[in-house]
């Protein structure tokens, strides 16, 4: 049976309705375009009136009378001035048009991609923050993530850069292992290759995860503005320390937050231990400390690796010796031990007689050792004493004698260090890539950030005594005689080197207890770089 065609009124009526709607929509859009200036001015007048009402409500009652008098005086002045009312009307309309202009809407929430990432983070945290007996769980599978994440931020790639997590009160946030599990999870889910700071607020049951910006590597060796007995180990995050120092970076002068190490009689951590892997920048830090110490003291350098990394300091004013062999290291460290004892005896005798300590006992003496474990292996093979055993006197009594010991060793050779070295070096630095457990083993406390596998030379963590663990970037102080050193860094190091001098000595300068001072040959100073 053939279908009957629909009545003509039904087919033609729907077309008329559609055309009518289209004409109405077009007319409305045209009217809106024509009246847009009036709509803008009207919106601005409404906003100005609302602002005026708020201002009037916030004005104290005793000041409303003078305010009304001032407004009346302004109206009177406008009425008297030629063309005053038209100008005032134009000004009000212009202000209303500016205030009522269309603004770009501000996004108040995450987009779909960001919401999906937050949902994934929430679901991943459920097994760690949820328990079956919780009557009103904050974390539950399929729950709302916005109840636990009250603050967040994303970068241009859609990865979170800041996240504040509220966790239940029964979570053991005082357990380092429980914290470490949450930090590892957030690190993996938020994107690897970045350094994260985790701030646990145990009182408010909140965890704030922040992505840290890399520390600048544009600061090279230079004269730093420090106080007496202060040395700049490196630079850390802005706000992590209370002081700033002016520096000259590759991008111009600015203020940086230094990690300052205080030495001398009033120092709580008079000796320093630097640990790192090959190429991590430990030798560069030793070179930086030597350049900072030479204007005010003497430096004795013992290089266990024998690579000639300190050849630029040989024969310089203030450099007592640069020893690379076992015999020279034993002789230099034996003299340092006797010099420490001599300083203590001379200072004690002067104080007992009511006089100040002699000037030569107040001049700082720095003993820098690079990889002493290598010399220890050579000494054991030759049946000779370990050079580290000669550091007992400077380490134990160096603070009173103005003697500072700095030891740099590789991470995998720390077990070869002497007990006195480990016991008296309470200022410590770890440079280069290292696991959190290794950093905690050296510094005595875990870092609050997640170490990254790829770091530039001189990047690591520092802790002075029982203070907080700080991120640190050592100023670039490469070997100026190395062909791979850039011209800018080479010139920066050469400008800090003291002039050369020739001193004919059979042993390092100084006095041995009970003996007369060593007679020095005439010193010839050369000013070449």
ROFISE-216034 format. One record per residue (C-alpha): y, z, x; residue in one letter. Coordinates in steps of 0.25 Angstrom, whole numbers, plus 2048, in hexadecimal, padded with zeros to 3 digits. Each point is the difference from the previous one (the first is absolute). Example, Ala and Ser with C-alpha at 12.3 -4.5 7.8 and 13.67 -1.06 7.14 Angstrom:
! residues 2
7EE81F831A
80E7FE806S
This chain:
! residues 529
800800800X
80E7FC806X
80A80B802X
80D7FF7F8X
80D7FF807X
80980D800X
80C7FF7F7X
80C7FA806X
80880D7FEX
7F7808809X
8017F680BX
80E7FD800X
80580F7FDX
7FB80580DX
8077F6808X
80D8037F9X
7FE80F803X
7FE7FD80EX
80C7F7801X
80880B7F9X
7FC80A80AX
8037F780CX
80E7FD7FAX
80380F7FEX
7FB80380EX
8097F5806X
80C8057F8X
7FE80F804X
7FF7FB80FX
80D7F87FEX
80780B7F9X
7FC80A80BX
8057F780BX
80D7FE7F9X
80280F7FDX
7FB80480EX
80E804805X
8028087F4X
7F3807801X
80280380FX
80E8067FDX
7FB8087F4X
7F5806808X
80980380BX
80A8077F7X
7F48087FAX
7FC80580EX
80F803804X
8018087F3X
7F3808803X
80580380EX
80D8057FBX
7F98097F6X
7F880680BX
80C802809X
8078077F5X
7F48097FDX
7FF80380EX
80F804802X
80380F7FEX
8088047F4X
80C805809X
8017F2806X
8007F87F4X
80E8027FCX
8067FB80DX
7F67F47FFX
8057FC7F3X
80E801805X
7FD7F780CX
7F97F67F6X
80D8007F7X
8097FE80CX
7F87F5805X
8007F97F2X
80F8027FFX
8027FA80EX
7F87F47FCX
8087FE7F4X
80D801807X
7FC7F680CX
8037F27FCX
7F37F97FCX
7F980D801X
7F78007F4X
7FB7F2802X
7FC80380EX
7FA80D7FCX
7F87F97F5X
7FB7F580BX
7FC80B809X
7F88077F6X
7F97F47FCX
7FD7FC80FX
7FB80E802X
7F77FF7F3X
7FB7F2804X
7FC80680EX
7F980C7FBX
7F97F87F5X
7FB7F5809X
7F17FD800X
7F980880BX
7F27FD806X
7F68097FAX
7FB80B809X
7F1801801X
7FB80E7FCX
7F27FE802X
7F57F9808X
7FC7F27FEX
7F27FC7FCX
7FB7FF80FX
80680D804X
7FB8077F3X
7F27FB804X
80180580EX
80480E7FBX
7F58007F6X
7F67FD80BX
80680B808X
7FF8097F5X
7F17FC7FDX
7FD80280FX
80580E800X
7F98057F3X
7F3804808X
808809809X
80A8067F6X
7F78027F4X
7F580B7FCX
7F78007F4X
80580D7FBX
80F7FD7FFX
8048007F1X
80C7F8803X
7FE7F780CX
80B7FA807X
7F77F5806X
7F57FA7F7X
7FA7F2800X
8087F77F7X
80C80A800X
80F7FD801X
8047FF80EX
80F8037FDX
7FC80F7FDX
7FC80180FX
80A7F7807X
80E8047FCX
8077F880BX
7FC7F3808X
8067F5807X
7FB7F2805X
8047F680BX
8027F17FEX
7F17FE801X
7FC8097F5X
7FB80B809X
80480F7FDX
80A80580AX
80280E7F9X
7F78077F7X
80180E7FAX
7F38067FBX
7FE80C7F7X
7F3806802X
7F980C7F8X
80280E805X
7F1802803X
8007F580BX
7FE80780EX
80C7FB806X
7FF80A80BX
7F37FA805X
8037F680CX
7F37F87FCX
8047FF7F1X
80E7FB804X
7FA7F680AX
7F87FA7F6X
80B7FE7F6X
8097FA80CX
7F57F6804X
7FE7FB7F2X
80F7FE7FEX
8017F980DX
7F57F77FDX
8047FD7F2X
80F7FE803X
7FF7F680CX
7FB80280EX
8087FD80CX
80C8097FCX
80380E804X
80080A7F4X
80680E800X
7FA80A7F6X
80880C7FCX
7F880A7F8X
80880A7F7X
7F580B7FEX
80A8087F7X
8037F47F6X
7F27FA801X
8067F2805X
7FD7F680BX
80B7F7804X
7FB7F3808X
80B7F9807X
7FE7F3809X
80880280DX
8087F6807X
7FB7FD80EX
80880780BX
80A7F7807X
7FB7FB80EX
80E7FB804X
80480C808X
7FE7FE80FX
80280A80BX
80F805801X
80880C803X
7FE8097F4X
80A80B7FBX
7F980D802X
80280E803X
7FC80780DX
7F1801801X
7FD7F67F5X
7F97F3801X
7FE7F57F6X
7F17FD7FEX
8027F67F5X
8067FD7F2X
7FB8047F3X
8037FD7F1X
80E8037FBX
80180E7FAX
7F3805807X
80980880AX
80E8067FFX
8077F980BX
8037F1803X
8057FA80DX
8087F3802X
7F77F5806X
8027F1804X
7F57F87F9X
7FE7F1801X
8077FF7F2X
80C808805X
80480F801X
7FC80A7F6X
7FB80E7FEX
7F1803801X
7F880D7FEX
7FA80480DX
7F4809803X
80680980AX
7F880880AX
80680C806X
7FC80580EX
80480C809X
80080F800X
8028017F1X
7F77F57FBX
7F48047F8X
7F87F3804X
8047FE80FX
7F47F6802X
7FC7F37FAX
7F37F97FEX
8007F17FCX
7F37FA7FBX
7FE7F17FDX
7F77F4802X
8037F580AX
80D7F97FDX
80580A7F6X
80C803808X
7FD80E807X
8047FB80DX
80D7FA7FAX
80380E7FBX
7FE80680EX
8097F6805X
80B8037F6X
7FF80F802X
8017FE80FX
80D7F87FEX
80680B7F7X
7FC80B80AX
8057F980DX
80F8037FEX
7FE80F7FFX
7F3803808X
7F57FB809X
7F37F97FCX
7F2800806X
7F77F47FBX
7F1800801X
7FA7F37FBX
7F18017FFX
7FD7F27FCX
8077FA80CX
8067F47F9X
80E801806X
8068037F2X
80B809807X
8037F780CX
80E7FE7FBX
80380F802X
7FB80180FX
80A803809X
80B8047F6X
80980C801X
7F980C7F9X
7F27FA801X
7F9809809X
7F37F7801X
7F87F67F8X
7F1803804X
7F57F67FCX
7F5805809X
7F880D7FFX
80580680EX
80E7FE7FCX
7FE8057F2X
7F980D806X
80C80280AX
80B7FE7F6X
7FA8097F5X
7FD80B80BX
80E7FF804X
8048017F1X
7F880D7FFX
80680680CX
80E7FC7FCX
7FE8067F2X
7FC80D807X
80C7FF80AX
8097FF7F4X
7FB80C7F9X
80180880CX
80E7FC804X
8058027F2X
7F980E7FFX
80680480DX
80E7FB7FCX
8008077F2X
7FB80D807X
80C800809X
8097FE7F5X
8037F1803X
7FE7F37F8X
7F47F8803X
8027F680BX
8057F27FCX
7F37F9806X
7F78097F6X
8097FB7F4X
7FE7F1803X
7F67FB7F6X
7F37FB807X
7F77F67F8X
7F27FD803X
7FB7F47F9X
7F17FC800X
7FA7F37FBX
7F18007FEX
7FC80D808X
7F27FE7FCX
7FE7F4809X
80480880CX
7F680B7FBX
7F57F6801X
8047FC80EX
80180E804X
7F28047FBX
7FA7F4807X
80680480DX
7FD80F7FEX
80F804800X
8078097F6X
8057FA7F3X
80F7FD800X
8028077F2X
7FC80D806X
80D800808X
8088007F3X
7FC80E7FCX
80C806807X
80B7F67FAX
7F98007F2X
8008107FFX
80D803807X
8087F37FFX
8098047F5X
80680B808X
8017F880DX
8067F37F9X
7F37F8802X
7FC7F77F5X
7F27F9800X
7FD7F47F8X
7F27FA800X
7FC7F37FAX
7F17FD7FDX
7F87F67F8X
7FA8057F3X
7F27FE804X
80280880DX
80680D7FAX
7F3807803X
8037FF80FX
80D807800X
80080E806X
80080C7F7X
80E805805X
8067F27FCX
7FB8017F2X
80480E7FEX
80E7FF805X
8047F27FBX
8048047F2X
80A7F47FEX
7F77F47FDX
8017F27FDX
7F57F67FBX
8047F1802X
7F97F37FCX
7F67FE7F5X
7F780D7FDX
7F88057F5X
80680C7F8X
7F5809805X
8047FC80FX
80F8037FDX
7FC80E7FAX
7F780380CX
80C7FE80AX
80C8057F8X
7F980B7F9X
8047FB7F2X
7FD7F47F8X
80B7F57FEX
8067FF7F2X
8007F1801X
7F57F6801X
7FF7FA80EX
8007F1800X
7F67F8809X
80A7F7806X
80C807806X
80A7FC80BX
80080780DX
80780D800X
7FD8037F1X
7F880D7FDX
80280F7FCX
80680C807X
80080F7FDX
80780A808X
7F980D800X
7FD8057F2X
80B7F67FAX
7FD7F57F6X
7F97F3804X
80A7F5801X
7FF7F1801X
8067FB80EX
8047F3806X
80280180FX
80C7F9806X
7FC7F3807X
7FF80380FX
7F77F6806X
7FE7FE80FX
80C7F7805X
7F77FA80BX
7F67FA7F5X
8027F17FDX
7FD8037F2X
80C8097FEX
80C7F97F9X
80D7FF807X
8078097F7X
7F680B802X
7FF7FE80FX
80F801801X
80180D7F8X
7F5807809X
8077FB80DX
80D8057FBX
7FB80E7FEX
7F980180EX
80780880AX
8037FA80EX
7F67FF80BX
80080980BX
7F880180DX
7FB80E803X
7F680280CX
7F880C7FCX
7F2804803X
7FF8077F3X
8088027F3X
80D806802X
80180F7FDX
7FC80D807X
7F3807801X
80080F7FEX
80280780EX
8057F3807X
80D7FA803X
8057F47F8X
7FC7F3805X
80A7F8807X
8037F37FAX
8037F3807X
80E7F97FDX
7FF7FA7F3X
8037F17FEX
8047FD7F2X
7FF7F27FBX
8067FC7F3X
7F87F47FDX
7F87FF7F3X
